[in-house]
């Protein structure tokens, strides 16, 4: 399975005019969460991120570098409540896109009131009909692992990869016609899902649109929960 944290490997859009560059002088801005955000990048390899509005007006500074179409924030992104992140894409339309929360920012200084959009369109879409085959033992290991995660972590602490696995397990067990999947470790897993209110919470944690059967399609994770999920969103036990 492709690691979701390594988002840059899933991107299909590139920008050609800075492929050989390491730094540049550029400014981007946008608005979301009742806040205006501005990024200023300088040729000396430093940047400044400012904001005004609901989030307040802290100033974050640090170093960055450019590799191909991706800006890597090297320092200064820690402890920013997820408003400043480590990697940004320079899209082919010259927009700056945060590769963690997917908000975009405009390079047009005259358009200072630009309303940021979520740019899930930059993600390469998976083949939703592709199967994810596991042996029974591999499946059981994932069930035990995910049950432990649900019991030990709050949703905000669960990684994208862990949520992806939990969602696939929920779909697989609930759609299974195997009577064994309602007992033992499988019953313990579903009990943990229900006790934590996982399905309700995750629907408020990630952006989603309805899938077929009126379940959820989580755009960042690119996986379905409930409804009639495609094979990609569940496991096939062989």
PETA-V383810 format. One record per pair of residues at least 24 apart in sequence whose C-alpha atoms are under 7 Angstrom apart, sorted by the first residue. I is the first residue (numbers start at 1). J is the second residue. D is the distance in whole Angstrom. If there is no record, write none. Layout:
BEGIN
i={I & I}
j={J & J}
d={D & D}
END
This chain:
BEGIN
i={3 & 4 & 4 & 7 & 10 & 10 & 11 & 11 & 11 & 12 & 12 & 12 & 13 & 13 & 13 & 14 & 14 & 14 & 15 & 15 & 15 & 15 & 18 & 19 & 19 & 19 & 20 & 21 & 22 & 22 & 22 & 23 & 23 & 27 & 28 & 28 & 28 & 28 & 29 & 29 & 29 & 29 & 30 & 30 & 30 & 30 & 30 & 30 & 31 & 31 & 31 & 31 & 32 & 32 & 120 & 120 & 128 & 128 & 128 & 129 & 129 & 129 & 130 & 130 & 131 & 131 & 131 & 132 & 132 & 132 & 133 & 133 & 133 & 133 & 134 & 134 & 134 & 134 & 135 & 135 & 136 & 136 & 143 & 143 & 143 & 144 & 147 & 147 & 150 & 150 & 151 & 160 & 164 & 167 & 168 & 168 & 168 & 169 & 171 & 171 & 171 & 172 & 172}
j={161 & 160 & 161 & 99 & 123 & 124 & 122 & 123 & 124 & 122 & 123 & 124 & 91 & 92 & 122 & 69 & 91 & 92 & 69 & 90 & 91 & 92 & 68 & 67 & 68 & 69 & 68 & 66 & 65 & 66 & 67 & 65 & 66 & 107 & 96 & 105 & 106 & 107 & 105 & 106 & 107 & 112 & 105 & 106 & 113 & 114 & 115 & 116 & 113 & 114 & 115 & 116 & 115 & 116 & 219 & 220 & 230 & 231 & 232 & 230 & 231 & 232 & 231 & 232 & 231 & 232 & 236 & 232 & 235 & 236 & 235 & 236 & 237 & 238 & 235 & 236 & 237 & 238 & 237 & 238 & 237 & 238 & 169 & 186 & 189 & 185 & 189 & 192 & 192 & 193 & 192 & 221 & 221 & 225 & 233 & 234 & 235 & 234 & 225 & 226 & 234 & 234 & 235}
d={7 & 6 & 6 & 7 & 6 & 5 & 6 & 5 & 6 & 6 & 7 & 6 & 6 & 6 & 6 & 6 & 6 & 5 & 6 & 6 & 6 & 5 & 7 & 7 & 4 & 6 & 7 & 7 & 6 & 5 & 7 & 6 & 6 & 6 & 7 & 6 & 5 & 4 & 5 & 5 & 7 & 7 & 5 & 6 & 7 & 5 & 6 & 5 & 7 & 6 & 5 & 5 & 7 & 6 & 7 & 7 & 6 & 6 & 5 & 6 & 5 & 6 & 6 & 5 & 5 & 5 & 6 & 6 & 5 & 6 & 6 & 5 & 6 & 6 & 7 & 6 & 5 & 6 & 6 & 5 & 6 & 7 & 7 & 7 & 7 & 7 & 5 & 6 & 6 & 7 & 7 & 7 & 7 & 6 & 5 & 4 & 6 & 6 & 6 & 6 & 6 & 5 & 6}
END
